[in-house]
Amino acid sequence: MTSNNYTPTPSYSLGSSYSSSIYDPSNDTFLMMDVLEKHKNDLINMKPLIVFEIGSGSGVITAFLRNLLEPAINFISFTSDINFNACRCTQETCSINKNEKKVDSICCDTVKPFFPRICNKIDLLIFNPPYVLTEDTPRCEEELCYAGGPNGRHVLDGLLPKLKDILSVGGRFYVIAIKENDIEYLVNFNGDGHLECSVVGNRIRGCENLFVLMYKRLPLLSK
């Protein structure tokens, strides 16, 4: 693409110290970035104040988001990853792309340490979870980035019920899934009526049928 509005993939480097435990940007990463770029105007009009990426890995998506939305809007970026090396790599990627001072990376499980301070305060949440179907949940650091358990939703199933308490009203959650994760179930999950979900991206690469789902936090119900 040659359009002036095109946001290129951020520069990154996964050295030998990261290669065994950090997910290298691949088809799912690029699908997520394509969807975010397609939604650029909507995201700018949202004027998000807090943007959070769970499982940031290489840091490419967070760096891309900053390049995509700045300087149109100012916002705070947080990332989390249960793998400390991934947090380091995220910061290095952001440094390469000259936005490391605008991103805080925390080594933790999803958003758990932030409760209750971030309750209904995250405007934009991004997650490329471990979605591969495996017999067991991750047993070592190398498996954390891909092993999703028997239904591929080991981590996501723990997060979904909390979404209504995480997202601000009108906030969005973009998440990667594959067909085997049961897309119908994920789309129908509505968080007790507080959420709505739609498929906003789909791409087939080899044996993987990839999806991007977008959850929206609905207005608070009046009593």
N, C-alpha and C positions, 0 to 999 in steps of 0.2 A: 504494500500500500504506500502511496506517495502523498496522501492528503496531509495538509498541515495540522489537521486535528488528530492524526494518528499518534498514539503514545507507544513508543517502542518498548520491547521487553527490557527490563533493567539489566545492567551488567551484573554479573555475579561470578564467583569462583569457589568451587568446592574442592579444597585441597585434600591431600591424602588423609589428613587428620579427621576429616568429616565424611569421607566417601562411604564408609561402612555403616554409618548410623543416621545419615541425613538423606532424605528423599530428594533425588535430583529432579528439578522441574521437568515435567513431562506433559502428556496430552491433557491430563486433568487440570494441571496448572494453567496451561494456555487456554483451555476452554473457559475457566473461571475468569481469566483476564479479558477474554473476548466479551463475555457477558457484562462484566463491569464497565468495559468501554462502551458497549451498546447502551448501557443505562447511565452514562455519564451525566447527561443533562438532568435526569431525574435526581441523581445523587447530589448534584450541585444545588438543585432547587430545594432539597431536603435540609441543606445547611447543617450537616452532622457536626456535633461538637466532639463526640467521643467515638473513635473508630477502633475496633478490637479484632485482631486476628488470632484465633486459637490454632495451635499447632503450626506455627509459622515456618518451621523447617529452614529452608534456605533464605527466607526473607524476601523472596522475589515478589510475592503478591502484595505485601505491605509497601515495598518500595514502588511498585507499579501504581498502587492507589495514591500515594503521595504525589507522584509525577502526574497522575491523571487529573487530580482534583485541585492541586495548587497551580497558580496562585488565586484561583477563583474563590476559594474558601479557605479559612483557617480552621484547623482541627487538631485534636490530640490523638496520637496513635499509641496504642498498647498492643503488645503481642505476648503470647504465652506459649510455652512448649515444655513438656515434661522432661525433655532431653536438654541438658545444659549446653551441650555442643551446638544444638540448634539455635539456642538463644544467642550464643556467640556468633554463629554464622549469620543470623539475621542482622545483628549489629554491623558485621563486616559488610554485608550486602548494602545496607543502608548507608554505610560510610563511603563505599565505592560510588554510590549514587548521590552523595552529598546531602543526605538528609538524616544522618545518624543522631543529630541533636534533637530531632523531632519525634523520635521513636523510643519508647521504653519497653525493653524486653524482660519478661519475668519468667523464671524457671518454676513452673507450677502446673497443676492439673486443671485444664480448661480455665474457668474463671472463679474457681472455688475460693481462693484467698481474698477475693475482692468483695465477697458478700459480707454484710448487707450494704456496703457503701455504694456499690454500683447498681443497686436495685432500681430498675426502670430508668437507667441513665445511658445505656449504650445505644447509640443511634444506628450504628452499622457494625454488624458482626459477620465475620468471614471464617469459614472452616472447611479445610480439605482433610477430612478425617481418615483414619485407617479403616478402609472399607472392604478389604479383601476377606473373603470367607475362609476361615481357618478353624481347625478342630478345637483349638484352645485360644484363650486370650494371650497377649504377648508374654513371653517368658524371659526375654532378654532385651537389651537396649536396641539391638539391630531390628527387632520385630515391631517396635513401638510405632514405626511410621507406616506400617501397612496392615498388620494383623488385626482384623476386626471381630474375631470370634465366629461362632457358627452361623450367624446371620449377617455378619459384616457390620453390625451396628453397635458393637460393645460400648464404645465411647458415646456415640450419638444418642443412643437410647437413654443414657444418663443425663444428657444435656437437654433434650427436648422438653421434658416436663418443667424445666426451669426457665424456658424462653420467655414466658409471659412475665416473669419477674426480672428478667435481664434487660429486655428491649424497652426503649422509651416508646411512648405512643407514636405510631407511625414509623417506628424503627424497623429495620430490615435485617434478616439473617440469610446469607447466601451460603449454601452448603453443597458439596460434591457428593454424589451417590452413584452407584451402578445398578443395573436392572435387578441383579440378584439380591439387593438390599430391600426389595419390595417397595417399589416407587409408589404404588397405589396406597399402601399403608402410610408412607411418609407424607404424601399429598393430603391425605384425609386427616392427619393429626392436626387438631385445632386448639390444643391447649385449653380445654374447657370453654371454648368459644372466644378465646382471647386472640387467636391467631388465624390467619388464612395463608394457604400455601399454593404455589403454582410452579410448574416447570418452565424455566426461563432459558434453558440451554440444553442441547442434546447433541452428542457426537459419537459416532461409532468408529473405533480404531482397533482393528484386529478383532480379538475376541471380547473386547471391552465395550459395553454400551453405557456411555457416560452421560450423566445428567447433572445440571445445576438446578437446585430448588431454591426458591425464594419465599421465606416466611415474612409476613408483615404483622406487626403488633397492632391490633385493632383498638379503637378508642375505648376507654373505660366504660363499662356498662353502668348506666344510671340506675340508682336504686329506687 
